[in-house]
Amino acid sequence: MSTTTNPPKKETRSGAPAGEKVADWADGRLGVYTVAKSNMRKIFPDHWSFLLGEICLYAFVILLLTGVYLTLFFVPSMAEIEYEGSYIPMQGVLMSEAYASTLNISFDVRGGLLMREIHHWSALLFVVGIFFHMMRVFFTGAFRKPREINWLFGFALLVLAILTGLTGYSLPDDLLSGVGIRFMEGAILSVPVVGTWLQMLVFGGEFPGSLIIPRFFVAHVLLLPGLMLGLLVAHLLLVVYHKHTHFAGPGRTNDNVVGMPLFPVYMAKAGGFFFLVFGVIAMIAATTSINPVWVLGPYRPDQISTNAQPDWYLGFSEGLVRMMPGWEMVIPGGYTLNLGLLVPLIVFPLVFAVIALYPFFEGWVTKDKREHHIAERPRNAPTRTAFGVAWLSWYFVALVAGGNDIWAIHFDLSINAITWWTRISFFVLPVVVFIITRRICLGLQRRDREKVLHGRETGIIKRLPHGEFIEVHEPLSAEKRYALTAHDQPQPAEIGPPVDENGVPRKVGVVEKLRVRINRGYYGPSGQIPKPTAEEYREITSGHGHH
């Protein structure tokens, strides 16, 4: 029989300073010294693009702080009252308690309007930050093994942020947000067979009912933030567990991380950056008004605000509806399908699914099972970069369609011409952008190859003894040459011989043939420019040198 004894914990030192006594007390119960020893010296690489993720984190913290303050004064009720507050133009107007409390926050609560502005601007910055952070991860290939799950966590955070934004700007029950909710109701009703049931489930009765604002309030302040907080914690834990990616350079490999320790350097920089982000948001909120609900008035089903536009992150959803012709189809049984809303409702999640599932598609095409901790330069993955830019153009076309009336007014264009341009461009522009972006990346690869072999152009013209004029080239440093040639260039996949070693014909499925064909687009001659070899460099530098 064996027994296991726990190692004795360090006793609190009687003569130690108060701070050390508290730390000793916590260590005896939580083991904080062990955790701190293994994590406080963790290394984080330093690159400006990595700050995008920090901006998201800090904006989320600001959202939580300002949201708690606003919750103390907001009344999530659709009960109708007569306004008697200090905003004179609205006095005597019938409105919901939610709208009245929003006016109260804006005009009667000390600091209320500033908090509303900071909260709204932080929400926009949060969604923008997530979007740009995901694009940074995408274009540098930081989603590859072992970070596919973390990519999905980030994508889920983007979706939840969009839903939180929708429920948030709908809470004041003003004319603009009411139109947005009405738009959502129409999309729900377009769902075949169960659309009316879903509408009754969400709204609790005929539109607008009396429950949608209280339900949005619960989702906005409790459900969605709770889910985002959990995902955010999981996302950060995986970043710590997998370690951060870093760009290629001397001494940087897949097995190490070159950067600054978490404590004290990185924490000091992160703390300063948090207050910088907070200060910039506060300055914008104090000088630039957003969502002035007192100008629009309370929501009424028989009215609509002029130039009504959703926030940018939902503008593409309205653009899908505006692009789609108002087609209808009557199926057997006399049931009418509203394709003008049903088709955009189907395309809407597909736009996100395409980018969310791309890491798994690339993994299937390349069959690359290695771990990747070196971030790629976008030009060194032309097909992936072209795909990402094409997706952005797809998104942009839908966003333009969502504001076709605004484009028509400000640029004196025909709204019908804009609508037809977006309909055609939705299918044509991504293909054109894909081809152009891919060729640009290949051109940049060729330029890098020339830089490595012949050096950097100095702009100095020299005349040789026999009369020839040449430009003097300056050889690149070893560090720069390494950074330009450190990326992998896998060989394109091959189907293999038609027969095996026993002479039996091999059966290759259609799916495998398709995978090999796509793989050649990634790694074949049309997908990458061969990087210079050491032999080529020695031959050029030893033969006639750099000009």
C-alpha positions in Angstrom: 0.0 0.0 0.0 1.4 3.4 -1.0 0.4 6.8 0.0 0.9 10.2 -1.7 1.7 13.3 0.3 1.2 16.8 -0.9 4.3 19.0 -0.9 4.2 21.5 1.9 3.0 24.9 1.0 5.1 28.0 1.7 4.1 29.6 5.0 3.3 33.3 5.1 6.3 35.3 6.1 5.7 37.3 9.2 8.2 40.1 8.4 7.3 40.4 4.7 5.6 43.5 3.2 1.8 43.4 3.0 1.8 42.8 -0.8 4.1 39.7 -0.4 1.9 38.4 2.4 -1.2 38.6 0.2 0.7 36.9 -2.6 1.9 34.1 -0.2 -1.6 33.7 1.1 -3.0 33.3 -2.5 -0.2 30.9 -3.5 -0.9 28.7 -0.5 -4.5 28.2 -1.8 -4.4 28.8 -5.5 -0.8 28.1 -6.5 -0.4 31.5 -8.2 3.4 31.4 -8.1 3.4 28.3 -10.3 1.0 29.8 -12.8 2.9 33.1 -12.9 6.2 31.4 -13.4 5.0 29.5 -16.4 3.0 32.3 -18.0 4.3 35.7 -17.0 7.4 35.3 -19.1 5.5 34.0 -22.1 6.8 35.6 -25.3 4.6 37.6 -27.7 5.9 38.7 -31.1 5.8 42.4 -32.1 4.1 43.4 -35.3 1.6 46.2 -36.0 -0.9 43.8 -37.6 -1.2 41.9 -34.3 -2.7 45.0 -32.7 -5.9 44.4 -34.6 -6.9 41.6 -32.2 -6.0 43.8 -29.2 -8.3 46.6 -30.5 -11.2 44.0 -30.6 -10.5 43.0 -27.0 -10.3 46.6 -25.7 -13.4 47.6 -27.6 -15.3 44.7 -26.0 -14.1 45.7 -22.5 -15.4 49.3 -23.2 -18.7 47.9 -24.4 -19.2 46.0 -21.2 -18.3 49.0 -19.0 -20.6 51.4 -20.9 -23.3 48.8 -21.3 -23.6 48.3 -17.6 -24.0 52.0 -17.1 -26.7 52.3 -19.7 -28.6 49.3 -18.4 -29.2 51.1 -15.1 -31.3 53.7 -16.9 -32.9 51.9 -19.9 -36.5 50.7 -19.6 -37.0 47.7 -22.0 -40.7 48.1 -22.4 -43.0 48.8 -25.4 -45.8 50.1 -23.2 -47.0 53.4 -24.7 -46.7 56.6 -22.6 -46.8 60.3 -23.3 -43.4 61.9 -23.1 -42.9 64.6 -20.5 -39.1 64.9 -20.4 -36.8 67.8 -20.9 -36.5 67.5 -24.7 -39.2 70.1 -25.7 -39.8 69.0 -29.4 -41.0 65.6 -28.2 -43.2 66.7 -25.3 -46.7 65.3 -25.5 -45.7 62.7 -28.2 -46.9 59.1 -27.6 -44.0 56.7 -27.6 -42.8 53.5 -26.0 -41.1 53.5 -22.6 -38.0 52.2 -24.3 -37.8 55.3 -26.6 -38.6 57.6 -23.7 -35.9 56.1 -21.5 -33.4 56.6 -24.4 -34.3 60.2 -24.6 -34.0 60.4 -20.8 -30.5 58.9 -21.0 -29.5 61.3 -23.7 -30.8 64.5 -22.1 -31.4 64.0 -18.4 -28.8 61.4 -17.1 -25.4 63.0 -16.3 -23.0 61.7 -18.9 -25.7 59.5 -20.5 -25.4 60.8 -24.0 -21.6 60.5 -23.9 -22.0 56.9 -22.7 -24.4 56.1 -25.5 -22.0 57.5 -28.1 -19.0 55.7 -26.7 -21.1 52.5 -26.5 -22.2 52.8 -30.1 -18.8 53.8 -31.5 -17.2 50.9 -29.5 -19.6 48.5 -31.1 -18.8 49.6 -34.6 -15.0 49.5 -33.8 -15.5 46.0 -32.3 -17.1 44.6 -35.5 -14.6 46.4 -37.7 -11.7 45.1 -35.6 -12.9 41.5 -35.8 -13.4 41.8 -39.5 -9.9 43.2 -40.1 -8.4 40.8 -37.6 -9.9 37.9 -39.4 -8.7 39.2 -42.8 -5.1 39.5 -41.3 -5.4 35.9 -40.1 -6.7 34.8 -43.5 -4.2 36.5 -45.7 -1.2 35.4 -43.7 -2.4 31.8 -43.5 -2.5 31.9 -39.6 -5.6 29.7 -39.7 -3.7 26.6 -40.7 -3.0 23.7 -38.4 -3.3 23.8 -35.4 -5.5 27.0 -35.4 -8.5 25.8 -37.5 -10.8 25.7 -34.4 -9.6 29.1 -33.2 -10.5 30.4 -36.7 -14.1 29.1 -36.2 -14.2 30.7 -32.7 -13.2 34.1 -34.3 -15.9 33.6 -37.0 -18.5 32.8 -34.4 -17.5 36.0 -32.5 -18.1 38.0 -35.7 -21.5 36.5 -36.2 -22.4 37.1 -32.5 -21.1 40.7 -32.8 -23.4 41.3 -35.8 -26.4 39.9 -33.9 -25.5 41.9 -30.8 -25.3 45.0 -32.9 -28.7 44.3 -34.5 -30.4 43.8 -31.1 -28.5 46.8 -29.7 -29.5 49.5 -32.1 -33.0 48.1 -32.2 -33.5 48.7 -28.4 -34.3 52.5 -28.6 -37.4 51.7 -30.6 -36.9 54.7 -32.8 -38.1 55.0 -36.4 -34.8 53.8 -38.0 -34.4 50.7 -35.8 -38.1 49.9 -36.2 -37.7 49.8 -39.9 -34.8 47.4 -39.5 -37.0 45.1 -37.3 -39.7 45.2 -39.9 -37.2 44.2 -42.5 -36.2 41.3 -40.3 -39.8 40.3 -39.9 -40.3 40.2 -43.7 -37.3 37.9 -44.1 -38.7 35.6 -41.4 -42.1 35.5 -43.1 -40.4 34.5 -46.5 -39.4 31.1 -45.0 -41.6 28.5 -46.6 -44.2 26.7 -44.6 -42.9 27.7 -41.1 -42.4 31.4 -41.7 -45.5 32.6 -40.0 -44.9 30.3 -37.1 -41.3 31.6 -36.7 -42.7 35.2 -36.8 -45.2 34.4 -34.1 -42.4 32.8 -32.0 -40.1 35.8 -32.3 -42.6 38.6 -32.0 -45.1 36.9 -29.8 -48.0 38.0 -32.1 -48.7 40.4 -34.9 -45.9 42.9 -35.7 -44.7 44.8 -33.8 -46.4 43.3 -30.7 -45.2 44.1 -27.2 -42.4 41.6 -26.6 -39.7 42.2 -29.2 -37.9 45.0 -27.3 -37.9 43.1 -24.0 -36.6 40.0 -25.8 -34.0 41.9 -27.7 -32.9 43.4 -24.3 -32.4 40.0 -22.7 -30.5 38.8 -25.7 -28.4 42.0 -26.0 -27.3 42.4 -22.3 -27.2 38.7 -21.2 -27.3 36.0 -23.8 -25.1 37.3 -26.6 -22.5 39.0 -24.4 -22.2 35.8 -22.3 -21.6 33.7 -25.4 -19.1 36.2 -26.7 -17.3 36.4 -23.4 -17.0 32.6 -23.3 -15.8 32.4 -26.9 -13.3 35.3 -26.3 -11.8 33.5 -23.3 -11.6 30.2 -25.3 -10.0 32.1 -28.2 -7.3 33.7 -26.0 -6.6 30.4 -24.2 -6.0 28.7 -27.6 -3.7 31.6 -28.6 -1.7 31.0 -25.5 -1.7 27.2 -25.9 -0.8 27.2 -29.6 1.6 30.2 -29.2 1.4 33.2 -31.4 2.4 33.2 -35.1 5.3 35.4 -36.2 6.7 36.5 -39.6 9.7 34.9 -41.1 13.1 36.2 -40.2 16.6 35.1 -38.9 16.2 32.9 -35.8 12.4 32.5 -36.3 11.2 29.0 -36.9 8.1 26.9 -36.3 9.6 25.7 -33.0 10.1 29.1 -31.3 8.6 32.5 -30.8 10.7 35.7 -31.0 9.3 38.7 -29.2 8.8 40.4 -25.8 7.9 38.7 -22.5 4.3 39.2 -21.3 5.5 40.8 -18.0 6.6 43.5 -17.7 7.2 44.7 -21.3 4.1 43.4 -23.1 1.7 44.2 -20.3 3.0 47.8 -20.1 2.6 48.3 -23.8 -0.9 46.6 -23.8 -2.0 48.8 -20.9 -0.9 51.9 -22.6 -2.6 50.8 -25.9 -5.9 50.2 -24.0 -6.0 53.7 -22.8 -5.1 55.0 -26.2 -8.0 53.1 -27.8 -10.3 54.3 -25.0 -9.2 57.9 -25.5 -9.6 57.8 -29.3 -13.1 56.3 -29.0 -14.1 58.9 -26.3 -12.8 61.7 -28.5 -14.8 60.5 -31.5 -17.9 60.0 -29.3 -17.6 63.5 -27.9 -17.2 65.2 -31.3 -19.2 63.0 -33.8 -22.8 62.2 -33.1 -24.2 58.8 -34.1 -27.7 57.4 -33.9 -29.5 60.7 -32.9 -32.8 59.0 -32.1 -34.5 62.3 -31.1 -34.2 63.5 -34.8 -36.0 60.4 -36.1 -38.8 60.1 -33.6 -40.5 57.0 -32.2 -41.3 54.0 -34.4 -44.7 53.9 -36.1 -45.6 51.1 -38.5 -47.1 53.6 -41.0 -44.0 55.7 -41.3 -40.4 55.2 -42.5 -37.3 57.3 -42.1 -35.8 58.9 -45.2 -32.4 57.4 -46.4 -32.8 54.6 -43.9 -29.6 52.6 -43.9 -28.4 49.8 -41.6 -25.0 49.7 -40.1 -22.3 48.7 -42.5 -21.9 45.1 -41.2 -25.6 44.4 -42.1 -25.8 46.6 -45.2 -24.9 43.7 -47.4 -27.9 41.7 -46.3 -30.2 44.5 -47.5 -28.2 44.7 -50.6 -28.9 41.1 -51.4 -32.6 41.9 -51.2 -32.3 45.0 -53.4 -30.4 43.1 -56.0 -32.8 40.3 -56.2 -35.7 40.8 -58.6 -39.2 40.6 -57.0 -39.9 37.1 -58.3 -42.6 34.9 -57.0 -43.5 31.3 -57.6 -46.8 29.5 -56.9 -46.3 25.8 -56.0 -49.0 23.1 -56.0 -51.5 23.7 -53.3 -51.7 27.4 -54.0 -48.7 28.3 -51.8 -46.7 31.3 -53.0 -42.9 31.4 -52.6 -41.5 35.0 -52.3 -38.2 34.4 -54.1 -37.3 38.1 -53.8 -36.7 37.4 -50.1 -36.2 33.7 -49.9 -33.2 33.6 -52.2 -31.3 36.4 -50.4 -32.1 34.6 -47.1 -30.4 31.5 -48.5 -27.4 33.4 -49.9 -26.9 35.4 -46.7 -25.4 32.5 -44.7 -23.5 31.2 -47.7 -21.6 34.4 -48.0 -20.2 33.8 -44.5 -19.9 30.0 -44.8 -17.6 30.4 -47.8 -15.0 32.3 -45.8 -15.6 30.4 -42.6 -15.0 26.9 -44.1 -12.1 28.0 -46.3 -9.3 26.7 -44.0 -10.8 23.2 -44.2 -11.0 23.5 -48.0 -7.4 24.5 -48.3 -6.4 21.7 -45.9 -8.2 19.2 -48.2 -6.6 20.6 -51.3 -3.0 20.7 -50.0 -3.1 17.7 -47.8 -0.7 19.6 -45.5 -0.7 18.0 -42.0 2.2 20.0 -40.6 1.9 22.6 -37.9 2.4 26.2 -39.1 3.6 29.0 -36.8 5.2 31.2 -39.4 2.8 33.8 -40.9 3.0 34.0 -44.7 3.3 37.1 -46.8 0.1 37.3 -48.9 2.0 37.5 -52.1 3.5 34.1 -51.4 0.1 32.4 -51.5 -1.4 34.0 -54.7 -4.4 31.7 -54.9 -5.5 32.2 -51.3 -4.9 35.9 -51.5 -6.9 36.2 -54.7 -9.7 34.2 -53.2 -9.9 36.5 -50.2 -9.9 39.7 -52.2 -12.5 38.2 -54.5 -14.7 37.5 -51.5 -14.2 41.1 -50.3 -15.3 42.3 -53.7 -18.4 40.1 -53.4 -19.2 41.6 -50.1 -18.6 45.1 -51.4 -21.0 44.7 -54.3 -23.7 43.7 -51.9 -22.9 46.6 -49.7 -23.2 49.0 -52.6 -26.6 47.5 -53.5 -27.7 48.0 -50.0 -27.3 51.8 -50.4 -28.2 52.1 -54.1 -30.5 55.0 -53.3 -27.8 56.9 -51.5 -25.3 56.3 -54.3 -27.8 57.5 -56.9 -28.6 60.7 -55.0 -25.0 61.7 -54.1 -23.5 60.8 -57.5 -26.5 61.8 -59.6 -26.8 58.3 -61.1 -29.8 56.2 -62.1 -30.9 53.8 -59.3 -31.9 51.2 -61.9 -28.5 51.4 -63.5 -26.8 50.9 -60.1 -29.1 47.9 -59.4 -28.3 46.3 -62.7 -24.6 47.0 -62.2 -24.6 45.2 -58.8 -26.6 42.3 -60.2 -24.0 41.7 -63.0 -21.0 42.5 -60.8 -22.1 40.1 -58.1 -21.3 37.2 -60.5 -18.6 38.8 -62.7 -16.5 41.1 -60.4 -15.2 38.4 -58.0 -13.9 36.4 -61.0 -12.1 39.5 -62.5 -10.7 40.5 -59.1 -9.5 36.9 -58.5 -7.5 36.9 -61.8 -6.1 40.4 -61.3 -5.0 39.8 -57.7 -3.4 36.5 -58.6 -1.4 38.1 -61.3 -0.3 41.0 -59.0 0.9 38.5 -56.4 2.9 36.6 -59.0 4.4 39.9 -60.2 5.4 40.7 -56.7 7.0 37.3 -56.4 9.0 38.0 -59.5 10.2 41.3 -58.1 11.3 39.6 -54.9 13.2 37.1 -56.9 15.0 39.9 -58.8 15.8 41.7 -55.6 17.4 38.6 -54.1 19.5 37.8 -57.2 20.4 41.3 -58.3 19.9 43.5 -55.3 18.0 46.7 -54.7 17.9 49.5 -57.3 19.7 52.5 -55.9 18.8 55.0 -58.7 22.5 55.7 -59.3 23.5 55.5 -63.0 27.1 54.5 -63.9 28.8 54.6 -67.2 31.2 51.7 -68.0 34.5 52.2 -69.9 33.0 50.9 -73.1 30.2 53.4 -73.0 27.3 51.3 -71.5 25.1 53.0 -68.9 23.9 50.7 -66.0 22.1 51.3 -62.8 24.0 50.4 -59.6 22.3 47.7 -57.5 22.9 47.3 -53.8 23.0 43.7 -52.6 20.4 42.9 -50.0 21.4 42.1 -46.4 21.4 38.5 -45.4 18.5 39.1 -43.1 16.4 40.6 -45.9 17.3 37.8 -48.3 16.3 35.3 -45.7 12.9 37.0 -45.2 12.2 36.9 -48.9 13.1 33.3 -49.4 12.0 31.6 -46.1 8.6 30.6 -47.4 7.7 27.1 -48.4 7.0 26.1 -52.0 5.5 22.7 -52.1 5.5 20.7 -55.3 2.1 20.3 -57.0 0.2 17.1 -56.4 0.2 14.3 -59.0 -2.4 11.7 -59.7 0.3 9.0 -60.0 0.9 6.2 -62.5 -2.1 4.6 -64.1 -1.2 1.2 -62.7 0.2 0.0 -59.3 3.4 -2.0 -58.7 1.5 -5.2 -59.6 0.4 -3.9 -62.9 -3.2 -3.5 -61.8 -5.0 -0.3 -63.1 -5.4 2.2 -60.4 -8.9 3.7 -59.9 -8.8 7.4 -59.2 -12.1 9.0 -58.2 -13.5 12.2 -59.6 -13.1 14.0 -56.3 -9.4 13.1 -56.2 -8.9 14.3 -59.8 -10.6 17.6 -58.9 -8.4 18.0 -55.8 -5.2 17.4 -57.8 -6.4 19.9 -60.4 -7.1 22.6 -57.8 -3.8 21.8 -56.1 -1.9 22.6 -59.3 -3.6 26.0 -59.2 -2.0 26.5 -55.8 1.5 25.0 -56.3 1.9 24.6 -60.1 3.7 27.0 -62.5 0.6 29.2 -62.7 0.3 29.5 -58.9 3.9 30.4 -57.8 7.2 31.7 -59.0 10.2 29.6 -58.1 12.2 31.3 -55.5 15.9 31.7 -56.1 18.2 29.0 -55.0 21.6 29.3 -53.3 23.2 28.0 -56.5 21.6 30.7 -58.6 22.7 33.4 -56.1 26.3 32.2 -56.0 26.4 32.0 -59.8 25.3 35.6 -60.3 27.3 37.1 -57.5 30.5 35.2 -58.3 30.2 35.6 -62.1 29.7 39.3 -62.7 28.5 40.6 -59.4 25.9 43.2 -58.8 25.9 46.3 -60.9 
